Each structure stands twice: as structure tokens, then as C-alpha cells.
Amino acid sequence: MKHIVVLNGIHGAGKSSLGKLLARHSKDYIFFPEIGGALRQEVGSNALQSSEDFDGKIMERELQRDEKLLACKEMPIVETWHLG
């Protein structure tokens, strides 16, 4: 069974810093950053019409990410802003 480390917490808690640090210092880990933050940076504030559009796009990207993390040899560290 594959183990997956999930970092979940409030904004600014250090999830990204911890995930990057672990992955940088050990080849046994690979870091998958939070998808919602990356998507917000990619699009303008009104580019997605509704929260449903945003949530749908995140779900799509999370499914793509999950395929990658299940296939990787390293132990994945996943940063998330929500449970799921």
C-alpha cells in the first residue's frame, strides 16, 4: 500500500514550506503543491464565472495530480486547502 503525506492547514501555516523542505532534503519524497492557489494565480479574478466553475476546475486538476502521485516512486507530499 502506498503512503501519502497530506499537509492541510490554514493559509500561512507553513504547508508549502514544510513540503518543499522535505522534498528538497530527501529524494524519497516528492511535493505536490496546493492546486487552488496555483489556479488563482493563473486566472484573472473574474475568469471563472462562478465558484462552481472554480471548484470544477480544481477537481479536474486534482484528479490529474492524483494519477501522477499514485504512479510516482517517491512518497508524495500533497498540500491541500480542503479535506478531500
C-alpha positions, 0 to 999 in steps of 0.5 A: 500500500502506498503512503501519502503525506497530506499537509492541510492547514490554514493559509500561512501555516507553513504547508508549502514550506514544510513540503518543499523542505522535505522534498528538497532534503530527501529524494524519497519524497516528492511535493505536490503543491496546493492546486487552488492557489496555483489556479488563482494565480493563473486566472484573472479574478473574474475568469471563472464565472462562478465558484462552481466553475472554480471548484470544477476546475480544481477537481479536474486538476486534482484528479490529474495530480492524483494519477501522477502521485499514485504512479510516482516512486517517491512518497508524495507530499500533497498540500491541500486547502480542503479535506478531500 
